[in-house]
Amino acid sequence: MKTIKLPVLILSTSMIFASLAQAVELKISHVRPQDAIVDQDAKALGAALSEATAGDVTLKIFAASSLGDYTTVQERISIGAVDMAIQPAATASDRRMTISSFPSLAENWNHAKEIYGPGGIIAETMKELYAEQGITMLAVYPVYFGGIALNREAVNAGDPTAAKGIKVRVPGIKSFQMLADKTGYIASPIPFSEAFTAVQTGVVDGVIGSGAEGYYASFRDVTKTYIPANTHFEAWYLIVNTETFEGLDKEDQAAFLKVAEEFSAKRWEKAEKDQSEFEQKLVANGAELVSLSDDELAAIASKVRQDVWPEILEDVGKEWGQAILDKVSAE
């Protein structure tokens, strides 16, 4: 009996150690506070991933950019210092990634899904650009169409040719700076960490670069007017360090991809509704919602495409960018 039990014990112990060796906890970063929508979605992603891999792969969530801002996190994912993130693309690492946030790129939610959804030209382009940085893009996480938040009344909100005399904070990204300037606002690039105080103290009159959910999260107390001008389509990306992902066994990789696909699909189902709900939350918090007609939205988009796109294309590579824009128009 003893000679039988010993090998069984050794075999069982080795199996346990093998199982333990396969288990991995991945650090995943996102930019919103705890309990925000993306935080809840990240928790659901972690639960689904753990179940799909029988506990082989779990997630440890770091909210509110606690591992660094999204530019830093993307750089750290590239070298494997951070495993994963759900966040915007950082254009500092590659200017071509600006294509994801080109102003007035998507016309509406259906068009956005065609170009950012599975197999869409923007999704496939971003996947290629991330791959060049040692990053695997697992899925697109649609967020909202952008708008303009002001700490004052709007001026000629639907007329992109009218000078408004309104100074707005924009991210340090050329596309947003030009978007503001070419539609009648005065662009003032200010770091996000200083933006709230800049609006609160009157250094600027408002903000361009986010949407209702983002403004509600970070600027609701200084937002008196919200204009859903469809300035850009905000898409974030579920990304992972490529070596980390490829270090998982094949079954876990396949499960991971399936979970990521389902994660993105669920978000596409909810995103438009969430945008409307956050617009109403801003209203409930005291902001005036200045809705624009289809003709006004079309006029803004037309001016942006005419006056802004050519200059941004010079930064991303004219031939490369124009080829993508041609495919966007065709979808």
C-alpha angles and dihedrals in degrees: 000000000000093000089053098046097051097062090044090052092048092048093048092049092049090051091053092050090048090052092049091048091058096052114098133178114209124205111229124188132199135174104235131082123265114286093022114133094264090048091054090047091050090053090050089049091052092050092048092047093050091050094045093051096040089243096311092118124035133167132231108201123217110191132193096030090292089155092051136288117307093264092054092043092052090052090049092049089052091060095036098251089120120032106209148353145185103214148111120291113267108231093191089077094051124003090209088072086074085083088080093063100033106151117253091005100134118047099203142338094284092051091045091056091049094056102029098032128086110316093004119143095246093046092050093045092051091048089057094047093049090049090059088061096051092260128126116215107215101178148342118252109202114209114171149299109274128244144174125271118198135187089212140034120302122252120211089332094176097047112081092186095059120098105232103186089223120135114212134187113240131181116261090264121115095223092060093043092053092042090059096043096046094049096053104271129113110243120219115182108217129164113256091241089063099037100091093051090046091057094040093053096042098249084129131012098224150328139275122186105064140059139235095288093049094045092048091051097048112012109028093115092057099038115103096157132031123193115191093208097158089237092168141336112259111216124170125196134227101223137174135186105267096224090050092050094045089048090068117090117263095256092053091047091053091047090048092053092049093049090048091051091051090045091056094043092054090050092052088054092054107032101085092047091048090052091055092046093053092048087056091046089058089051091049088052091057105271124134114234111219105198118200126215122242089254092053092048089049091050092052092047092048093052092047093050091048100043106023108034097062092055095045090049089061088062098047096039118280100230094040093048097042091053089057093045089052089056091047089055091048094054 
